[in-house]
């Protein structure tokens, strides 16, 4: 051991360390320059929507929700509602993938810091957004991905107000681990280096489609999922139930909206007919609408579109829960007139 130490040149050690740090820093800069190719689609969408929040442009109405409404053509819906009501409207789709119920409250609060309050918020989320987390921690990767997405958009200060202390500490730990872009996306960088063709599968066009279509960033295959794939999914097999925690955060959201005189209109993305039948048999759809009726009695500026749930055939979906291009086009045409009707109802 002493012989090894005696042959080690400690004078050159600082130079080697500096060289390693310089090389690592250059790698970071290069990877960040090509971030649009490296980030997964969900992260690219969150990154872009977060950058939009820093811009001064404001809107008459905001679409807030999860990935099930990313494909709603906000610009086209605004044109339809403007025509129906005889007044100019501008909408933007601020939907973000899988951040959890408190994220809607955080996003609206963040928007209101730098923008005038919108007149309307159109809120929607997948039925499984209400489900309690699994007790066996079998979805640990999903859990970490959820915290990762929250970290991308919100500061530790923001998250401290909505996360239990153990989760907040976990988010801080993950934030430190992911401070390096290279380490955060090391697996995707490895795929890119091993297979340059992999770059073609990345969604570099997210920024362009979002800008052109007011936040719309539908993605996914146009080939519908197989029936066996649907029936084997967690959404089909797992019994859903409304949780007190999620209802609490929806109420906090409605209170924030009411303080700012914002009308909240809740709507739902269509469900696959097989999923619809399953949730209807379990009584989930009935319980869900009953919960909305109770909330409507407590919040005078809260409304929901009727009919609340629509069933679409499997051919209109790209996976178990997300509509494909044809499904999104049909849904965007459907939701515009329903929003117009609900706005008229809110004005009475």
MOWOPE-V775737 format. One record per backbone hydrogen bond with DSSP energy under -1.0 kcal/mol. CO is the residue of the C=O (numbers start at 0). NH is the residue of the N-H. E is the energy in kcal/mol with one decimal. If there is no record, write none. Layout:
co:CO nh:NH e:E
co:CO nh:NH e:E
This chain:
co:0 nh:4 e:-2.2
co:1 nh:5 e:-2.2
co:2 nh:6 e:-1.3
co:7 nh:9 e:-1.2
co:11 nh:15 e:-2.2
co:12 nh:16 e:-2.5
co:13 nh:17 e:-2.7
co:14 nh:18 e:-2.4
co:15 nh:19 e:-2.3
co:16 nh:20 e:-2.4
co:17 nh:21 e:-2.6
co:18 nh:22 e:-2.5
co:19 nh:23 e:-2.7
co:20 nh:24 e:-2.6
co:21 nh:25 e:-2.4
co:22 nh:26 e:-2.1
co:23 nh:27 e:-2.4
co:24 nh:28 e:-2.2
co:25 nh:29 e:-2.3
co:26 nh:30 e:-2.7
co:27 nh:31 e:-2.6
co:28 nh:32 e:-1.8
co:29 nh:33 e:-1.4
co:31 nh:34 e:-1.4
co:33 nh:36 e:-1.5
co:34 nh:38 e:-2.9
co:39 nh:43 e:-2.3
co:40 nh:44 e:-2.3
co:41 nh:45 e:-2.1
co:42 nh:46 e:-2.8
co:43 nh:47 e:-2.3
co:44 nh:48 e:-2.8
co:45 nh:49 e:-2.4
co:46 nh:50 e:-1.8
co:47 nh:51 e:-1.8
co:48 nh:52 e:-1.4
co:51 nh:54 e:-1.7
co:59 nh:118 e:-1.5
co:59 nh:119 e:-2.1
co:60 nh:91 e:-1.5
co:61 nh:121 e:-3.4
co:62 nh:93 e:-2.3
co:63 nh:123 e:-1.8
co:64 nh:95 e:-2.4
co:65 nh:68 e:-1.7
co:66 nh:69 e:-1.2
co:68 nh:71 e:-1.6
co:69 nh:216 e:-1.7
co:71 nh:73 e:-1.6
co:72 nh:76 e:-2.5
co:73 nh:77 e:-2.5
co:74 nh:78 e:-1.9
co:75 nh:79 e:-2.1
co:76 nh:80 e:-2.8
co:77 nh:81 e:-2.6
co:78 nh:82 e:-2.0
co:79 nh:83 e:-2.4
co:80 nh:84 e:-2.6
co:81 nh:85 e:-1.6
co:89 nh:59 e:-1.6
co:89 nh:60 e:-2.0
co:91 nh:62 e:-2.8
co:99 nh:102 e:-1.1
co:100 nh:103 e:-1.2
co:101 nh:105 e:-2.1
co:102 nh:106 e:-2.8
co:103 nh:107 e:-2.2
co:104 nh:108 e:-2.3
co:105 nh:109 e:-2.5
co:106 nh:110 e:-2.5
co:107 nh:111 e:-2.4
co:118 nh:262 e:-2.5
co:119 nh:61 e:-1.7
co:120 nh:264 e:-3.0
co:121 nh:63 e:-2.6
co:122 nh:266 e:-2.5
co:125 nh:128 e:-2.0
co:126 nh:129 e:-1.6
co:138 nh:142 e:-2.1
co:139 nh:143 e:-2.4
co:140 nh:144 e:-2.2
co:141 nh:145 e:-2.1
co:142 nh:146 e:-1.9
co:143 nh:147 e:-2.7
co:144 nh:148 e:-2.2
co:145 nh:149 e:-1.7
co:146 nh:150 e:-2.6
co:147 nh:151 e:-1.5
co:149 nh:153 e:-2.3
co:154 nh:158 e:-2.4
co:155 nh:159 e:-1.9
co:158 nh:161 e:-1.4
co:158 nh:162 e:-2.6
co:163 nh:167 e:-2.6
co:164 nh:168 e:-2.7
co:165 nh:169 e:-1.8
co:166 nh:170 e:-2.4
co:167 nh:171 e:-2.1
co:168 nh:172 e:-2.3
co:169 nh:173 e:-2.5
co:170 nh:174 e:-2.1
co:171 nh:175 e:-1.9
co:172 nh:176 e:-2.1
co:173 nh:177 e:-2.0
co:175 nh:178 e:-1.2
co:179 nh:183 e:-2.3
co:180 nh:184 e:-2.1
co:184 nh:188 e:-2.5
co:185 nh:189 e:-2.3
co:186 nh:190 e:-1.9
co:187 nh:191 e:-2.1
co:188 nh:192 e:-2.3
co:189 nh:193 e:-2.3
co:190 nh:194 e:-2.1
co:194 nh:197 e:-2.3
co:195 nh:198 e:-1.4
co:196 nh:199 e:-1.7
co:197 nh:200 e:-1.5
co:198 nh:201 e:-1.3
co:201 nh:203 e:-1.3
co:202 nh:205 e:-1.5
co:204 nh:208 e:-2.7
co:205 nh:209 e:-2.6
co:206 nh:210 e:-2.1
co:207 nh:211 e:-2.3
co:208 nh:212 e:-2.3
co:209 nh:214 e:-2.8
co:213 nh:92 e:-2.7
co:225 nh:229 e:-1.8
co:226 nh:230 e:-2.6
co:227 nh:231 e:-1.2
co:229 nh:232 e:-1.4
co:232 nh:236 e:-2.2
co:233 nh:237 e:-2.7
co:242 nh:246 e:-2.1
co:243 nh:247 e:-2.3
co:244 nh:248 e:-1.8
co:245 nh:249 e:-2.0
co:246 nh:250 e:-2.2
co:247 nh:251 e:-2.3
co:248 nh:252 e:-2.0
co:249 nh:253 e:-2.4
co:250 nh:254 e:-2.5
co:251 nh:255 e:-2.2
co:252 nh:256 e:-2.4
co:253 nh:257 e:-2.5
co:254 nh:258 e:-2.2
co:255 nh:259 e:-1.0
co:256 nh:261 e:-2.8
co:257 nh:260 e:-1.6
co:262 nh:120 e:-2.3
co:263 nh:302 e:-2.7
co:264 nh:122 e:-1.9
co:265 nh:304 e:-2.7
co:270 nh:311 e:-2.6
co:271 nh:275 e:-3.1
co:272 nh:276 e:-2.3
co:273 nh:277 e:-1.7
co:274 nh:278 e:-2.7
co:275 nh:279 e:-2.3
co:276 nh:280 e:-2.2
co:277 nh:281 e:-1.8
co:278 nh:283 e:-1.5
co:282 nh:286 e:-2.3
co:283 nh:287 e:-2.7
co:284 nh:288 e:-2.2
co:285 nh:289 e:-2.2
co:286 nh:290 e:-2.1
co:287 nh:291 e:-1.7
co:288 nh:292 e:-2.1
co:289 nh:293 e:-1.9
co:290 nh:294 e:-2.1
co:291 nh:295 e:-2.3
co:292 nh:296 e:-1.3
co:294 nh:298 e:-1.7
co:298 nh:301 e:-1.6
co:300 nh:263 e:-2.7
co:302 nh:265 e:-2.8
co:309 nh:270 e:-2.8
co:311 nh:272 e:-2.3
co:312 nh:315 e:-2.0
co:313 nh:316 e:-1.8
co:315 nh:323 e:-2.3
co:321 nh:317 e:-3.0
co:321 nh:318 e:-1.3
co:323 nh:327 e:-3.0
co:324 nh:328 e:-2.1
co:325 nh:329 e:-2.1
co:326 nh:330 e:-2.6
co:327 nh:331 e:-2.6
co:328 nh:332 e:-1.6
co:329 nh:333 e:-1.6
co:330 nh:334 e:-3.0
co:331 nh:335 e:-1.2
co:333 nh:337 e:-1.1
co:334 nh:338 e:-2.4
co:335 nh:339 e:-2.3
co:336 nh:340 e:-2.4
co:337 nh:341 e:-2.0
co:338 nh:342 e:-2.5
co:339 nh:343 e:-2.2
co:340 nh:344 e:-2.0
co:341 nh:345 e:-2.2
co:342 nh:346 e:-1.5
